[in-house]
Amino acid sequence: LSTFPNTLRNVTPKSDLKEKVIQAATKTKCLTNRAIAPHFREKLVEFMKNSPYSLLIDGSNDTGLEKMNPLIVHTFDINTQRVVYATTRKDFAIAAAIFDKIDQALNTHSIPWANCMGFGVDNTSVNLGRRNSIITRVKEKNTACCFMDCPCHLVHNVACKSASSFTQLSGFDVEDLCVDLFYYLDKSTKRKSMLVEFSGFCDIKYRQVIKHVSTCWLSLETAGQRNLYMYPALKSYFLSNSESLSCFKWLKTQFADPVLEVYLLFYNAVLPTLTTLNRYLQREDPCIFAAHDQIQDFVKRVLGKLVSVREARYVENVQFGGRENQLEDEELFIGLVTKQTLQKLYNEGNIKPTQRSMFFKAVRQFYLTAIKESIAKLPLDDNVL
């Protein structure tokens, strides 16, 4: 709407009408809220009164004085064969306040809770706690309403906990490296210019380091891939310079250790297994019909990286905890390039036997944690799925 006057001027350059049409932000806001919104709200309310619908809610980041909880309504229009979305804003953060606002909105328009077939929330105690949560209050209104943990959020948590278990044994935290490296280079043109020179020296094309955000589910993979691509230039940069900053000293220590390349290669090989499922579940088109099979296949793929194929066939009954069913170190999945680089550095004496042994222990712990968390948290036996 705000761009309509400019469009009109381009379409009718000789018309006098273009000079009379003036529409800035204020008028656009009024038209949207006072004219367009009531029309579509009325249609949505009428639809929700007579047809099944589902609700989704999520909270904003805690960066301001108020926490927003946008409420999204999903309906299916049989005439258009399309899923329709509608959004409204709720400025509350605790379960009682959030539910009261939702209940108030439905009661104001005489929309029955009985038509609410599903409620989508993320995996927090406010939403799914056993007491005083969104789910307990909604179930009081409609016991048949289906709640399911967000699989995307759960897969992200699996990745985080697996990486934490890897860090406990290896001492390497891939998230810390990505975050510190980005902020070290982010605001300094001088450092970036020097890195460009080192990139040319290492015969690679300069690429900017990507920011990793812990709450952004897929950013770790892209940030890690970029750091791996820039690894030769970054290593030359830190080993050739000297600064008093604690951040620089820590990064220099990391890049001085040859095993860092092995760690980055391992994450580059294993993270796509986790992010592929996450990307699939974030598709715009409905994929609920295939979610169960995709989640089952995901757990089987993770199992296959640690245990033999014979044992990994049945997800629910697999015995993955004992070493008798697990693969030997040389058979664990770490990626072909990772395996070649590790063997090369080991043969050249750049990596000690203890480092090599500790790396495989950390990899084994990574997979053990991933499997335990996946079987415990993912909806493998959900009746609806």
C-alpha positions as CSV (number, residue, x, y, z in Angstrom):
1,L,0.0,0.0,0.0
2,S,2.8,2.5,0.9
3,T,4.3,2.0,-2.6
4,F,1.0,2.5,-4.5
5,P,1.5,6.2,-5.2
6,N,4.9,5.6,-6.8
7,T,3.5,2.8,-8.8
8,L,0.7,5.0,-10.0
9,R,3.1,7.7,-11.1
10,N,5.1,5.2,-13.1
11,V,2.0,3.7,-14.7
12,T,0.2,7.0,-15.5
13,P,3.0,9.6,-15.8
14,K,0.7,12.1,-17.6
15,S,-2.3,11.8,-15.4
16,D,-3.4,14.5,-12.9
17,L,-4.5,11.8,-10.5
18,K,-0.9,10.9,-9.5
19,E,-0.5,14.3,-7.9
20,K,-3.6,13.9,-5.8
21,V,-2.8,10.5,-4.4
22,I,-0.5,10.9,-1.3
23,Q,-0.1,7.9,1.0
24,A,2.6,7.6,3.6
25,A,3.1,5.3,6.6
26,T,0.3,6.8,8.8
27,K,-2.4,6.5,6.1
28,T,-1.2,3.0,5.2
29,K,-1.4,1.9,8.8
30,C,-4.9,3.3,9.2
31,L,-6.1,1.6,6.0
32,T,-4.7,-1.7,7.1
33,N,-6.0,-1.6,10.6
34,R,-9.3,0.2,10.1
35,A,-10.5,-1.0,6.7
36,I,-8.7,-4.1,5.5
37,A,-8.2,-6.0,8.8
38,P,-11.8,-5.9,10.0
39,H,-13.0,-7.3,6.7
40,F,-10.7,-10.3,6.8
41,R,-11.1,-10.7,10.6
42,E,-14.8,-11.1,10.1
43,K,-14.3,-13.8,7.5
44,L,-11.8,-15.6,9.7
45,V,-14.1,-15.5,12.7
46,E,-17.0,-16.9,10.8
47,F,-14.8,-19.7,9.5
48,M,-13.5,-20.6,12.9
49,K,-17.0,-20.8,14.3
50,N,-18.0,-23.5,11.9
51,S,-14.8,-25.3,11.0
52,P,-11.8,-26.9,12.7
53,Y,-8.8,-24.7,13.3
54,S,-5.4,-24.9,14.9
55,L,-3.4,-22.3,16.9
56,L,0.3,-21.6,17.1
57,I,2.1,-19.3,19.4
58,D,5.8,-18.3,20.0
59,G,7.6,-15.7,22.1
60,S,9.9,-13.0,20.9
61,N,13.5,-12.7,22.1
62,D,13.9,-11.0,25.5
63,T,15.5,-7.8,24.2
64,G,12.9,-5.2,25.1
65,L,10.6,-4.1,27.9
66,E,7.7,-6.2,26.5
67,K,7.8,-9.8,25.2
68,M,5.5,-10.4,22.2
69,N,3.7,-13.7,21.7
70,P,2.2,-13.6,18.2
71,L,-0.7,-16.0,17.8
72,I,-1.2,-17.7,14.4
73,V,-4.4,-19.3,13.3
74,H,-4.4,-22.1,10.8
75,T,-7.5,-23.0,8.9
76,F,-8.2,-25.1,5.8
77,D,-10.5,-23.6,3.1
78,I,-12.2,-26.5,1.3
79,N,-13.1,-24.2,-1.6
80,T,-9.5,-23.1,-2.3
81,Q,-7.8,-26.2,-1.0
82,R,-5.3,-24.0,0.8
83,V,-4.2,-23.5,4.4
84,V,-4.9,-20.0,5.5
85,Y,-2.8,-18.1,8.1
86,A,-3.8,-15.2,10.3
87,T,-1.6,-13.5,12.9
88,T,-2.4,-11.4,16.0
89,R,-0.1,-10.0,18.8
90,K,-0.2,-10.7,22.5
91,D,2.2,-8.8,24.8
92,F,2.5,-11.2,27.7
93,A,5.0,-13.8,28.8
94,I,3.6,-16.0,31.5
95,A,1.3,-19.0,30.8
96,A,-1.8,-17.6,32.7
97,A,-1.6,-14.2,30.9
98,I,-1.0,-15.7,27.5
99,F,-3.9,-18.2,27.8
100,D,-6.3,-15.6,29.2
101,K,-5.6,-13.3,26.3
102,I,-6.2,-16.1,23.8
103,D,-9.3,-17.2,25.6
104,Q,-10.6,-13.7,25.8
105,A,-10.1,-13.2,22.0
106,L,-12.0,-16.4,21.2
107,N,-14.8,-15.6,23.7
108,T,-15.2,-12.1,22.3
109,H,-16.0,-13.5,18.9
110,S,-17.9,-16.5,20.2
111,I,-15.4,-19.0,18.7
112,P,-15.7,-22.4,20.4
113,W,-12.7,-24.1,21.8
114,A,-14.2,-27.4,20.6
115,N,-13.2,-26.6,17.1
116,C,-9.5,-26.2,18.1
117,M,-7.9,-29.4,16.8
118,G,-4.3,-28.6,17.5
119,F,-2.0,-26.2,19.3
120,G,1.6,-25.6,18.3
121,V,4.1,-24.4,20.8
122,D,7.9,-24.7,21.5
123,N,9.4,-26.8,24.2
124,T,9.3,-24.6,27.3
125,S,7.8,-25.2,30.7
126,V,5.5,-22.2,30.1
127,N,3.9,-24.1,27.2
128,L,4.3,-27.7,28.1
129,G,4.8,-27.9,31.8
130,R,2.8,-30.3,34.0
131,R,1.3,-27.5,36.0
132,N,0.1,-24.0,35.3
133,S,1.1,-24.1,31.6
134,I,-0.6,-23.4,28.3
135,I,-1.3,-27.1,27.7
136,T,-3.0,-27.7,31.1
137,R,-5.3,-24.7,30.5
138,V,-6.2,-25.6,26.9
139,K,-6.9,-29.2,27.9
140,E,-9.4,-27.9,30.4
141,K,-11.3,-26.3,27.5
142,N,-10.8,-29.1,25.0
143,T,-9.3,-32.5,26.0
144,A,-9.1,-33.6,22.4
145,C,-6.8,-30.7,21.3
146,C,-3.5,-32.1,20.1
147,F,-0.2,-30.8,21.4
148,M,3.2,-31.9,20.0
149,D,6.6,-30.6,20.8
150,C,8.2,-28.7,17.9
151,P,10.5,-31.2,16.1
152,C,12.6,-28.5,14.6
153,H,13.4,-27.1,18.1
154,L,14.0,-30.6,19.4
155,V,16.5,-31.4,16.6
156,H,18.3,-28.2,17.3
157,N,18.5,-29.1,21.0
158,V,19.9,-32.6,20.0
159,A,22.6,-30.9,18.0
160,C,23.5,-28.5,20.9
161,K,23.7,-31.2,23.6
162,S,25.7,-33.5,21.3
163,A,28.2,-30.6,20.6
164,S,28.4,-30.0,24.4
165,S,29.3,-33.6,25.1
166,F,31.9,-33.4,22.3
167,T,33.3,-30.3,24.0
168,Q,33.5,-32.0,27.4
169,L,36.0,-34.6,26.1
170,S,37.8,-32.7,23.4
171,G,37.9,-29.2,25.0
172,F,36.9,-27.7,21.6
173,D,33.7,-25.7,21.4
174,V,32.7,-25.0,17.8
175,E,30.1,-22.4,18.8
176,D,32.7,-20.4,20.8
177,L,35.1,-20.4,17.9
178,C,32.4,-19.2,15.4
179,V,31.2,-16.4,17.6
180,D,34.6,-15.2,18.8
181,L,36.0,-15.3,15.3
182,F,33.1,-13.3,13.8
183,Y,33.2,-10.5,16.5
184,Y,37.0,-10.3,16.3
185,L,36.8,-9.4,12.6
186,D,33.4,-7.8,12.4
187,K,34.1,-4.1,13.2
188,S,37.7,-3.9,12.0
189,T,38.4,-2.9,8.4
190,K,42.1,-3.3,9.0
191,R,41.8,-6.9,10.2
192,K,39.6,-7.8,7.2
193,S,42.1,-6.1,4.8
194,M,44.9,-8.1,6.3
195,L,42.9,-11.3,6.0
196,V,42.3,-10.5,2.3
197,E,46.1,-10.4,1.8
198,F,46.5,-13.7,3.6
199,S,43.7,-15.2,1.5
200,G,45.6,-14.2,-1.7
201,F,48.8,-15.7,-0.2
202,C,47.0,-19.0,0.4
203,D,45.5,-18.9,-3.0
204,I,41.9,-18.8,-1.9
205,K,39.2,-16.2,-2.7
206,Y,38.3,-14.1,0.4
207,R,34.9,-14.7,1.9
208,Q,33.5,-12.9,4.9
209,V,33.2,-14.8,8.1
210,I,29.6,-15.7,8.8
211,K,27.9,-14.8,12.1
212,H,26.6,-17.7,14.1
213,V,23.5,-17.1,16.4
214,S,22.8,-19.8,18.9
215,T,19.0,-19.4,18.5
216,C,19.2,-19.6,14.7
217,W,18.9,-23.3,14.1
218,L,20.8,-23.6,10.8
219,S,23.5,-20.9,11.2
220,L,26.1,-23.1,12.8
221,E,26.5,-25.3,9.7
222,T,27.0,-22.3,7.3
223,A,29.3,-20.5,9.8
224,G,31.4,-23.7,10.2
225,Q,31.6,-24.3,6.5
226,R,32.8,-20.7,5.9
227,N,35.4,-21.0,8.6
228,L,36.6,-24.3,7.1
229,Y,36.9,-22.7,3.7
230,M,38.9,-19.8,5.1
231,Y,40.9,-22.1,7.4
232,P,44.3,-21.7,5.6
233,A,44.1,-17.9,5.5
234,L,42.8,-17.7,9.1
235,K,45.6,-19.9,10.4
236,S,48.2,-17.9,8.6
237,Y,46.7,-14.7,9.9
238,F,46.7,-15.6,13.5
239,L,50.1,-17.4,13.5
240,S,51.7,-14.5,11.7
241,N,50.4,-11.7,14.0
242,S,50.5,-10.7,17.6
243,E,48.0,-8.8,19.7
244,S,47.4,-8.2,23.4
245,L,43.7,-8.9,23.2
246,S,42.5,-11.9,25.1
247,C,40.2,-12.9,22.2
248,F,43.1,-12.8,19.8
249,K,45.3,-14.9,22.1
250,W,42.6,-17.5,22.5
251,L,42.0,-17.7,18.7
252,K,45.7,-17.9,18.1
253,T,45.9,-20.9,20.5
254,Q,43.1,-22.6,18.6
255,F,44.6,-22.2,15.2
256,A,48.0,-23.2,16.4
257,D,46.7,-26.6,17.2
258,P,46.6,-28.8,14.0
259,V,43.7,-30.8,15.4
260,L,41.4,-27.8,14.9
261,E,41.1,-28.6,11.2
262,V,40.0,-32.1,12.1
263,Y,37.3,-30.8,14.4
264,L,36.0,-28.4,11.8
265,L,36.0,-31.1,9.2
266,F,34.1,-33.5,11.5
267,Y,31.4,-30.9,12.1
268,N,31.2,-30.1,8.4
269,A,30.6,-33.8,7.8
270,V,28.1,-34.5,10.6
271,L,25.9,-31.4,10.9
272,P,24.1,-31.9,7.5
273,T,22.6,-35.1,9.1
274,L,20.9,-32.9,11.7
275,T,20.1,-29.9,9.5
276,T,18.5,-31.9,6.6
277,L,15.6,-33.0,8.8
278,N,15.3,-29.5,10.2
279,R,15.1,-28.0,6.7
280,Y,12.5,-30.6,5.7
281,L,10.3,-29.8,8.6
282,Q,10.5,-26.1,8.0
283,R,9.0,-26.4,4.5
284,E,6.2,-24.0,3.7
285,D,3.9,-26.7,2.2
286,P,2.3,-29.2,4.7
287,C,4.6,-32.1,5.6
288,I,2.8,-33.6,8.6
289,F,2.0,-36.7,6.7
290,A,5.7,-37.5,6.2
291,A,7.0,-36.2,9.5
292,H,7.0,-39.6,11.4
293,D,8.9,-41.4,8.6
294,Q,11.4,-38.6,8.3
295,I,12.1,-38.5,12.1
296,Q,12.4,-42.3,12.1
297,D,14.9,-42.2,9.2
298,F,16.8,-39.4,11.0
299,V,17.3,-41.5,14.1
300,K,18.3,-44.5,12.0
301,R,20.9,-42.4,10.2
302,V,22.4,-41.2,13.4
303,L,22.4,-44.8,14.8
304,G,24.2,-46.0,11.7
305,K,27.1,-43.7,12.3
306,L,27.8,-45.4,15.7
307,V,26.4,-49.0,15.7
308,S,26.4,-51.8,13.1
309,V,23.7,-51.9,10.5
310,R,22.2,-55.1,12.0
311,E,21.7,-53.4,15.3
312,A,20.5,-50.1,13.8
313,R,17.6,-51.7,12.0
314,Y,15.0,-51.3,14.7
315,V,15.1,-47.9,16.4
316,E,13.1,-48.7,19.5
317,N,14.9,-51.9,20.5
318,V,18.5,-51.0,19.5
319,Q,21.2,-51.6,22.1
320,F,23.6,-48.8,21.4
321,G,25.1,-48.2,24.8
322,G,27.4,-51.2,24.9
323,R,30.7,-51.2,23.0
324,E,30.0,-54.7,21.7
325,N,27.4,-53.3,19.3
326,Q,29.3,-50.1,18.4
327,L,31.7,-49.7,15.5
328,E,35.5,-49.5,16.0
329,D,37.2,-46.1,16.0
330,E,38.3,-46.5,12.3
331,E,34.7,-47.4,11.3
332,L,32.9,-44.4,13.0
333,F,31.5,-41.9,10.6
334,I,33.6,-38.8,10.6
335,G,33.6,-38.0,6.9
336,L,36.1,-39.1,4.3
337,V,38.1,-35.9,4.2
338,T,38.2,-35.8,8.0
339,K,39.6,-39.3,8.0
340,Q,42.2,-38.6,5.4
341,T,43.3,-35.3,7.1
342,L,43.5,-37.0,10.5
343,Q,45.6,-39.8,9.2
344,K,47.9,-37.4,7.3
345,L,48.5,-35.2,10.4
346,Y,49.0,-38.3,12.5
347,N,51.5,-39.8,10.1
348,E,53.4,-36.5,10.0
349,G,53.6,-36.3,13.8
350,N,51.5,-33.2,14.0
351,I,48.8,-35.0,16.1
352,K,49.8,-37.1,19.1
353,P,48.3,-40.6,19.7
354,T,46.6,-39.2,22.8
355,Q,44.9,-36.5,20.7
356,R,43.8,-39.0,18.1
357,S,42.4,-41.3,20.8
358,M,40.6,-38.4,22.5
359,F,39.1,-37.3,19.2
360,F,37.5,-40.6,18.6
361,K,36.2,-40.7,22.2
362,A,34.6,-37.3,21.7
363,V,33.1,-38.4,18.4
364,R,31.6,-41.5,20.1
365,Q,30.2,-39.4,22.9
366,F,28.7,-37.0,20.3
367,Y,26.8,-39.8,18.7
368,L,25.8,-41.4,22.0
369,T,24.3,-38.1,23.2
370,A,22.6,-37.5,19.8
371,I,21.0,-41.0,19.9
372,K,19.9,-40.7,23.6
373,E,18.4,-37.3,23.1
374,S,16.6,-38.2,19.9
375,I,15.0,-41.3,21.3
376,A,14.0,-39.6,24.5
377,K,12.7,-36.3,23.0
378,L,11.6,-36.8,19.4
379,P,8.0,-38.0,18.8
380,L,8.9,-41.4,17.6
381,D,5.7,-43.0,19.0
382,D,3.3,-40.1,18.7
383,N,-0.2,-41.5,18.0
384,V,-1.2,-38.6,15.7
385,L,1.9,-38.9,13.6
